[in-house]
Amino acid sequence: MALNPQQKTTLKADILANSDANALYTVGNLQGLADLYNALSSPAFIVWKSAVPKDEVGKAFQASALAAITAGNNDKLANFAAWNEVVYPSRLDQRQFFDDVFSVAAGATTRANLLALWKRTATRAEKLFASGTGSDATPATLTFEGGLSYTDFVGL
């Protein structure tokens, strides 16, 4: 994914502000910079996943939770699955949908499984451009997703 001018400005400022990145930049090690920014953030910066395939979502369901939901919630779940190939966990309405469907006491494990599925650790580059706190309790939202190549550092 190509960086826009504002992202390039932010990236260069981050490079100059951090000694590990600045050392690589100073000697022109562009691949080293790409590797550094493509590594997982440390400490972990937690983000909502952009998309999760519905077959992965289904694997998070506990069978007893499915058996315990109402017929109406089962219909809602079936309709959602029919209309969507993926779930977009960064959307509050979609996370809330699954919490509502599995709101019965037997759904507690499924809700916890889904919450864990919805989140991941961002890379250093993703963290730089994300919006939000990035804690496990309050994940950030990605505004850039993917990796950087050495060409993203050319001309900075």
C-alpha positions in Angstrom: 0.0 0.0 0.0 1.5 3.3 -1.0 1.8 6.0 1.6 0.2 9.3 1.1 2.2 12.5 1.6 0.9 13.0 5.2 1.8 9.5 6.1 5.3 10.0 4.7 5.7 13.1 6.8 4.6 11.2 9.9 6.9 8.3 9.1 9.9 10.6 8.6 9.2 12.4 11.9 9.0 9.0 13.6 12.3 7.9 12.1 14.1 11.1 13.2 12.6 10.8 16.7 13.7 7.2 17.4 17.3 6.3 17.7 16.9 2.7 16.3 15.2 3.9 13.2 17.4 7.0 12.9 20.5 4.9 13.0 19.3 2.8 10.0 18.1 5.9 8.1 21.5 7.7 8.7 23.4 4.9 7.0 20.8 4.4 4.2 19.7 1.0 5.3 16.2 1.1 3.7 15.5 -2.6 4.0 16.5 -2.5 7.6 13.9 0.3 8.1 11.3 -1.7 6.3 12.1 -4.7 8.5 12.0 -2.6 11.7 8.6 -1.0 10.8 7.1 -4.4 9.7 7.9 -6.0 13.1 5.2 -6.3 15.7 5.0 -3.3 18.0 6.7 -3.6 21.3 5.1 -3.2 23.7 2.1 -4.7 22.0 -0.3 -2.2 20.5 -3.7 -3.9 20.1 -5.9 -3.1 17.1 -9.3 -4.3 15.8 -8.8 -6.6 12.9 -10.1 -5.1 9.7 -11.9 -8.3 8.5 -12.3 -11.9 9.7 -13.7 -14.6 7.4 -17.0 -16.0 8.6 -15.6 -19.6 8.7 -13.1 -18.4 11.4 -15.9 -16.6 13.2 -18.0 -19.9 13.2 -15.1 -21.8 14.8 -15.2 -19.4 17.8 -18.8 -20.4 18.5 -19.3 -22.8 21.4 -21.9 -25.4 20.5 -23.8 -25.0 23.8 -24.1 -21.3 23.1 -25.6 -21.9 19.7 -28.1 -24.3 21.2 -29.1 -21.7 23.9 -29.8 -18.8 21.6 -33.4 -17.9 20.7 -34.9 -18.8 17.4 -35.0 -15.1 16.6 -31.3 -14.7 17.2 -30.6 -17.9 15.3 -32.4 -16.3 12.3 -30.5 -13.1 12.7 -27.2 -15.0 12.7 -28.2 -17.0 9.6 -29.2 -13.8 7.8 -25.9 -12.2 8.7 -24.0 -15.2 7.5 -26.0 -15.3 4.2 -25.3 -11.6 3.5 -21.6 -11.4 4.6 -18.5 -13.3 3.7 -16.5 -11.5 6.4 -17.1 -9.8 9.7 -15.6 -6.3 10.2 -14.6 -6.2 13.9 -13.4 -2.6 13.6 -17.1 -1.7 13.3 -18.8 -1.4 16.6 -22.2 -2.4 15.2 -20.8 -5.7 14.0 -19.2 -6.5 17.4 -22.4 -5.5 19.1 -24.4 -7.7 16.8 -22.6 -10.9 18.0 -22.7 -9.8 21.7 -26.5 -9.4 21.3 -27.0 -12.7 19.5 -24.9 -14.5 22.2 -26.2 -12.5 25.1 -27.6 -15.6 26.9 -25.5 -16.8 29.9 -24.4 -19.8 27.8 -22.9 -17.4 25.3 -20.2 -16.0 27.7 -17.5 -18.3 26.3 -18.4 -17.5 22.7 -18.4 -13.8 23.4 -15.0 -14.1 25.0 -13.7 -16.2 22.0 -15.0 -13.7 19.5 -13.5 -10.7 21.4 -10.1 -12.4 21.3 -10.6 -13.2 17.6 -11.5 -9.6 16.8 -8.1 -8.3 18.0 -4.4 -8.5 17.0 -1.1 -6.8 17.6 -0.2 -4.1 15.1 3.1 -3.7 13.5 5.2 -0.7 14.3 4.1 1.0 11.0 0.4 0.2 11.7 0.8 1.6 15.2 2.2 4.8 13.9 -0.8 5.5 11.8 -3.6 3.9 14.0 -6.3 5.8 15.8 -6.9 5.0 19.4 -5.2 3.9 22.6 -4.1 0.4 21.5 -4.7 -1.3 24.8 -6.3 -4.7 25.1 -9.3 -3.2 26.7 -9.6 -0.4 24.1 -8.0 -1.5 20.8 -7.1 1.1 18.2 -8.5 1.3 14.7 -6.2 0.8 11.8 -5.9 3.6 9.2 -3.1 1.9 7.4 -2.8 -1.9 7.2 0.0 -4.0 5.7 3.7 -3.9 5.3 6.2 -1.3 4.1 8.9 -2.1 1.6 12.2 -0.4 1.2 10.8 1.7 -1.6 8.5 3.4 1.0 11.6 4.9 2.5 13.1 6.2 -0.7 13.2 10.0 -0.8 12.2 10.6 2.9 
